[in-house]
Amino acid sequence: MNNRHALRVVNARFTELLGTAKEDDWELPTPCSEWNVRDLVAHVIGGHAMVTSLLTGEELVAAPGDTVEEWAARVERAAEGEGVLERVVSHPMFGELSGDALLMIRWGDVCVHTWDLAQALGVEFAPEPGLAEAALEWLVPFGPALGGSGRFGEGADPGPGADAFARVLAITGRGARPVAGAD
């Protein structure tokens, strides 16, 4: 899976879903227990700013009023930079890794948070075919460290026969959760 393409796909899905949110929806709780939709969006924007900074070497910080669309475009432009995939960067949680690996982690994070947003809004979300399998490539090796980081819920076994996205959700501490508002 091309990580630049995957980043564009998940950014588009997150932005599209966020575009359906009504004014009252910004205060809805998300599966990230301490975040509402507003906090989740701020996290995605902040992650885009951090990754853009790591890829470009510029010190960038999101400002109040910045939008997901603006930062998605910035991180996508940074990902297209000359030699960016081979560049070695120092991620605060994962340590030194290639720009390509950084992009994989970024789109994986946005993909999972798109599911979180969908849960808050009470709609269905499943990633495009192949994305969940590709996300597992980096999540499985890092899985045990995620729960202990304090940034993710404790991972769980999704059970026999679980599809790739159910495994992604389980590794990131989400488990199998019903769609919000569903009976």
Short mmCIF file of the C-alpha atoms (twelve columns), coordinates in Angstrom:
data_MODEL
# 
_entry.id   MODEL 
# 
loop_
_atom_site.group_PDB 
_atom_site.id 
_atom_site.type_symbol 
_atom_site.label_atom_id 
_atom_site.label_alt_id 
_atom_site.label_comp_id 
_atom_site.label_asym_id 
_atom_site.label_seq_id 
_atom_site.Cartn_x 
_atom_site.Cartn_y 
_atom_site.Cartn_z 
_atom_site.pdbx_PDB_model_num 
ATOM 1   C CA . MET A 1   0.000   0.000   0.000  1 
ATOM 2   C CA . ASN A 2   1.345   3.422   -0.952 1 
ATOM 3   C CA . ASN A 3   1.357   5.473   2.256  1 
ATOM 4   C CA . ARG A 4   0.940   8.804   0.465  1 
ATOM 5   C CA . HIS A 5   -2.203  7.519   -1.219 1 
ATOM 6   C CA . ALA A 6   -3.530  5.981   2.011  1 
ATOM 7   C CA . LEU A 7   -3.036  9.313   3.809  1 
ATOM 8   C CA . ARG A 8   -5.064  11.129  1.140  1 
ATOM 9   C CA . VAL A 9   -7.837  8.503   1.329  1 
ATOM 10  C CA . VAL A 10  -8.254  8.579   5.103  1 
ATOM 11  C CA . ASN A 11  -7.971  12.366  5.263  1 
ATOM 12  C CA . ALA A 12  -10.764 12.624  2.690  1 
ATOM 13  C CA . ARG A 13  -12.972 10.187  4.629  1 
ATOM 14  C CA . PHE A 14  -12.397 11.983  7.951  1 
ATOM 15  C CA . THR A 15  -13.094 15.383  6.380  1 
ATOM 16  C CA . GLU A 16  -16.189 14.088  4.583  1 
ATOM 17  C CA . LEU A 17  -17.597 12.584  7.768  1 
ATOM 18  C CA . LEU A 18  -16.792 15.695  9.797  1 
ATOM 19  C CA . GLY A 19  -18.660 17.723  7.180  1 
ATOM 20  C CA . THR A 20  -21.862 15.928  8.190  1 
ATOM 21  C CA . ALA A 21  -21.549 17.032  11.832 1 
ATOM 22  C CA . LYS A 22  -24.073 19.532  13.086 1 
ATOM 23  C CA . GLU A 23  -23.259 22.304  15.554 1 
ATOM 24  C CA . ASP A 24  -24.539 20.237  18.499 1 
ATOM 25  C CA . ASP A 25  -22.424 17.231  17.466 1 
ATOM 26  C CA . TRP A 26  -19.141 18.878  18.474 1 
ATOM 27  C CA . GLU A 27  -19.845 18.088  22.136 1 
ATOM 28  C CA . LEU A 28  -20.759 14.410  21.573 1 
ATOM 29  C CA . PRO A 29  -18.579 11.853  23.374 1 
ATOM 30  C CA . THR A 30  -16.281 9.624   21.331 1 
ATOM 31  C CA . PRO A 31  -14.845 6.162   22.028 1 
ATOM 32  C CA . CYS A 32  -11.738 8.021   23.248 1 
ATOM 33  C CA . SER A 33  -13.164 8.272   26.754 1 
ATOM 34  C CA . GLU A 34  -11.835 11.713  27.614 1 
ATOM 35  C CA . TRP A 35  -12.601 13.346  24.260 1 
ATOM 36  C CA . ASN A 36  -15.663 14.770  22.630 1 
ATOM 37  C CA . VAL A 37  -15.801 15.386  18.865 1 
ATOM 38  C CA . ARG A 38  -14.125 18.796  19.271 1 
ATOM 39  C CA . ASP A 39  -11.219 17.217  21.192 1 
ATOM 40  C CA . LEU A 40  -10.900 14.412  18.639 1 
ATOM 41  C CA . VAL A 41  -10.700 16.926  15.777 1 
ATOM 42  C CA . ALA A 42  -8.096  18.955  17.677 1 
ATOM 43  C CA . HIS A 43  -6.057  15.758  18.137 1 
ATOM 44  C CA . VAL A 44  -6.180  14.966  14.410 1 
ATOM 45  C CA . ILE A 45  -5.147  18.531  13.551 1 
ATOM 46  C CA . GLY A 46  -2.338  18.407  16.127 1 
ATOM 47  C CA . GLY A 47  -1.104  15.098  14.715 1 
ATOM 48  C CA . HIS A 48  -1.078  16.556  11.212 1 
ATOM 49  C CA . ALA A 49  0.913   19.542  12.494 1 
ATOM 50  C CA . MET A 50  3.454   17.294  14.242 1 
ATOM 51  C CA . VAL A 51  3.935   15.046  11.208 1 
ATOM 52  C CA . THR A 52  4.211   18.052  8.891  1 
ATOM 53  C CA . SER A 53  6.883   19.469  11.204 1 
ATOM 54  C CA . LEU A 54  8.802   16.177  11.282 1 
ATOM 55  C CA . LEU A 55  8.695   15.848  7.490  1 
ATOM 56  C CA . THR A 56  9.639   19.445  6.697  1 
ATOM 57  C CA . GLY A 57  11.922  20.300  9.603  1 
ATOM 58  C CA . GLU A 58  9.819   23.408  10.298 1 
ATOM 59  C CA . GLU A 59  8.411   24.075  13.756 1 
ATOM 60  C CA . LEU A 60  4.672   24.207  13.131 1 
ATOM 61  C CA . VAL A 61  1.836   24.463  15.617 1 
ATOM 62  C CA . ALA A 62  -1.878  24.408  14.943 1 
ATOM 63  C CA . ALA A 63  -3.710  27.575  15.928 1 
ATOM 64  C CA . PRO A 64  -7.277  28.044  17.150 1 
ATOM 65  C CA . GLY A 65  -9.575  28.206  14.161 1 
ATOM 66  C CA . ASP A 66  -7.385  25.993  11.954 1 
ATOM 67  C CA . THR A 67  -9.376  23.356  10.116 1 
ATOM 68  C CA . VAL A 68  -8.860  19.691  9.398  1 
ATOM 69  C CA . GLU A 69  -8.926  20.511  5.691  1 
ATOM 70  C CA . GLU A 70  -6.050  22.998  6.019  1 
ATOM 71  C CA . TRP A 71  -3.832  20.621  7.981  1 
ATOM 72  C CA . ALA A 72  -4.732  17.597  5.865  1 
ATOM 73  C CA . ALA A 73  -3.596  19.532  2.795  1 
ATOM 74  C CA . ARG A 74  -0.388  20.639  4.543  1 
ATOM 75  C CA . VAL A 75  0.593   17.142  5.668  1 
ATOM 76  C CA . GLU A 76  -0.213  15.750  2.211  1 
ATOM 77  C CA . ARG A 77  1.990   18.411  0.559  1 
ATOM 78  C CA . ALA A 78  4.786   17.660  3.045  1 
ATOM 79  C CA . ALA A 79  4.476   13.949  2.217  1 
ATOM 80  C CA . GLU A 80  5.106   14.732  -1.448 1 
ATOM 81  C CA . GLY A 81  8.439   16.447  -0.720 1 
ATOM 82  C CA . GLU A 82  11.639  15.283  -2.373 1 
ATOM 83  C CA . GLY A 83  13.295  12.489  -0.394 1 
ATOM 84  C CA . VAL A 84  10.708  12.649  2.391  1 
ATOM 85  C CA . LEU A 85  9.982   8.905   2.390  1 
ATOM 86  C CA . GLU A 86  13.636  8.048   3.021  1 
ATOM 87  C CA . ARG A 87  14.239  10.790  5.579  1 
ATOM 88  C CA . VAL A 88  14.789  9.552   9.131  1 
ATOM 89  C CA . VAL A 89  12.687  11.385  11.709 1 
ATOM 90  C CA . SER A 90  12.420  11.104  15.475 1 
ATOM 91  C CA . HIS A 91  8.833   10.452  16.558 1 
ATOM 92  C CA . PRO A 92  8.120   11.225  20.241 1 
ATOM 93  C CA . MET A 93  6.460   7.839   20.827 1 
ATOM 94  C CA . PHE A 94  7.969   5.497   18.223 1 
ATOM 95  C CA . GLY A 95  11.523  6.815   18.056 1 
ATOM 96  C CA . GLU A 96  13.537  6.980   14.861 1 
ATOM 97  C CA . LEU A 97  11.756  5.859   11.728 1 
ATOM 98  C CA . SER A 98  11.594  6.625   8.033  1 
ATOM 99  C CA . GLY A 99  9.315   9.278   6.614  1 
ATOM 100 C CA . ASP A 100 7.413   6.474   4.893  1 
ATOM 101 C CA . ALA A 101 6.835   4.686   8.221  1 
ATOM 102 C CA . LEU A 102 5.759   8.007   9.754  1 
ATOM 103 C CA . LEU A 103 3.141   8.397   7.021  1 
ATOM 104 C CA . MET A 104 1.876   4.876   7.690  1 
ATOM 105 C CA . ILE A 105 1.455   5.648   11.386 1 
ATOM 106 C CA . ARG A 106 -0.248  8.970   10.543 1 
ATOM 107 C CA . TRP A 107 -2.837  7.529   8.193  1 
ATOM 108 C CA . GLY A 108 -3.419  4.606   10.560 1 
ATOM 109 C CA . ASP A 109 -4.173  7.054   13.369 1 
ATOM 110 C CA . VAL A 110 -6.545  9.088   11.198 1 
ATOM 111 C CA . CYS A 111 -8.258  5.905   10.011 1 
ATOM 112 C CA . VAL A 112 -8.972  4.766   13.572 1 
ATOM 113 C CA . HIS A 113 -10.107 8.268   14.541 1 
ATOM 114 C CA . THR A 114 -12.456 8.285   11.552 1 
ATOM 115 C CA . TRP A 115 -14.112 5.257   13.145 1 
ATOM 116 C CA . ASP A 116 -14.203 7.139   16.472 1 
ATOM 117 C CA . LEU A 117 -15.884 10.091  14.756 1 
ATOM 118 C CA . ALA A 118 -18.384 7.790   13.033 1 
ATOM 119 C CA . GLN A 119 -19.249 6.206   16.390 1 
ATOM 120 C CA . ALA A 120 -19.850 9.634   17.937 1 
ATOM 121 C CA . LEU A 121 -22.062 10.670  15.015 1 
ATOM 122 C CA . GLY A 122 -23.949 7.350   14.960 1 
ATOM 123 C CA . VAL A 123 -22.975 6.341   11.442 1 
ATOM 124 C CA . GLU A 124 -21.212 3.360   9.920  1 
ATOM 125 C CA . PHE A 125 -17.561 3.488   8.885  1 
ATOM 126 C CA . ALA A 126 -15.356 0.844   7.364  1 
ATOM 127 C CA . PRO A 127 -12.047 1.720   5.731  1 
ATOM 128 C CA . GLU A 128 -11.368 1.096   2.072  1 
ATOM 129 C CA . PRO A 129 -10.249 -2.445  1.260  1 
ATOM 130 C CA . GLY A 130 -6.593  -3.008  2.055  1 
ATOM 131 C CA . LEU A 131 -6.190  -0.177  4.555  1 
ATOM 132 C CA . ALA A 132 -6.921  -2.267  7.638  1 
ATOM 133 C CA . GLU A 133 -4.514  -4.984  6.512  1 
ATOM 134 C CA . ALA A 134 -1.819  -2.382  5.895  1 
ATOM 135 C CA . ALA A 135 -2.463  -0.765  9.298  1 
ATOM 136 C CA . LEU A 136 -1.932  -4.135  10.966 1 
ATOM 137 C CA . GLU A 137 1.605   -4.212  9.519  1 
ATOM 138 C CA . TRP A 138 2.715   -1.558  11.986 1 
ATOM 139 C CA . LEU A 139 0.144   -2.047  14.738 1 
ATOM 140 C CA . VAL A 140 0.893   -5.697  15.473 1 
ATOM 141 C CA . PRO A 141 4.583   -5.119  16.329 1 
ATOM 142 C CA . PHE A 142 3.767   -1.978  18.343 1 
ATOM 143 C CA . GLY A 143 0.565   -3.375  19.893 1 
ATOM 144 C CA . PRO A 144 1.926   -4.244  23.356 1 
ATOM 145 C CA . ALA A 145 3.560   -0.813  23.689 1 
ATOM 146 C CA . LEU A 146 0.391   1.064   22.724 1 
ATOM 147 C CA . GLY A 147 -1.627  0.086   25.803 1 
ATOM 148 C CA . GLY A 148 1.279   0.851   28.120 1 
ATOM 149 C CA . SER A 149 1.815   4.296   26.593 1 
ATOM 150 C CA . GLY A 150 -1.189  5.853   28.282 1 
ATOM 151 C CA . ARG A 151 -2.328  7.172   24.899 1 
ATOM 152 C CA . PHE A 152 -4.410  4.132   23.942 1 
ATOM 153 C CA . GLY A 153 -6.860  1.884   25.716 1 
ATOM 154 C CA . GLU A 154 -5.651  -1.563  26.659 1 
ATOM 155 C CA . GLY A 155 -5.642  -3.843  23.607 1 
ATOM 156 C CA . ALA A 156 -7.874  -6.895  23.535 1 
ATOM 157 C CA . ASP A 157 -8.338  -10.055 21.520 1 
ATOM 158 C CA . PRO A 158 -11.148 -9.421  19.021 1 
ATOM 159 C CA . GLY A 159 -11.980 -13.134 18.931 1 
ATOM 160 C CA . PRO A 160 -11.723 -15.831 16.312 1 
ATOM 161 C CA . GLY A 161 -12.625 -14.906 12.767 1 
ATOM 162 C CA . ALA A 162 -12.307 -11.160 13.358 1 
ATOM 163 C CA . ASP A 163 -11.674 -9.174  10.211 1 
ATOM 164 C CA . ALA A 164 -8.631  -6.946  9.833  1 
ATOM 165 C CA . PHE A 165 -10.388 -3.747  10.920 1 
ATOM 166 C CA . ALA A 166 -11.849 -5.424  14.025 1 
ATOM 167 C CA . ARG A 167 -8.260  -6.417  14.877 1 
ATOM 168 C CA . VAL A 168 -7.075  -2.815  14.334 1 
ATOM 169 C CA . LEU A 169 -9.817  -1.546  16.660 1 
ATOM 170 C CA . ALA A 170 -8.979  -4.166  19.275 1 
ATOM 171 C CA . ILE A 171 -5.231  -3.443  19.205 1 
ATOM 172 C CA . THR A 172 -5.922  0.271   19.659 1 
ATOM 173 C CA . GLY A 173 -8.102  -0.404  22.687 1 
ATOM 174 C CA . ARG A 174 -11.476 0.020   21.066 1 
ATOM 175 C CA . GLY A 175 -12.686 -3.572  20.926 1 
ATOM 176 C CA . ALA A 176 -15.982 -4.296  19.252 1 
ATOM 177 C CA . ARG A 177 -18.281 -1.370  19.940 1 
ATOM 178 C CA . PRO A 178 -21.759 -0.913  18.547 1 
ATOM 179 C CA . VAL A 179 -22.536 2.106   16.412 1 
ATOM 180 C CA . ALA A 180 -23.715 4.961   18.623 1 
ATOM 181 C CA . GLY A 181 -27.466 5.331   18.515 1 
ATOM 182 C CA . ALA A 182 -28.011 1.788   17.224 1 
ATOM 183 C CA . ASP A 183 -30.407 -0.515  19.052 1 
# 
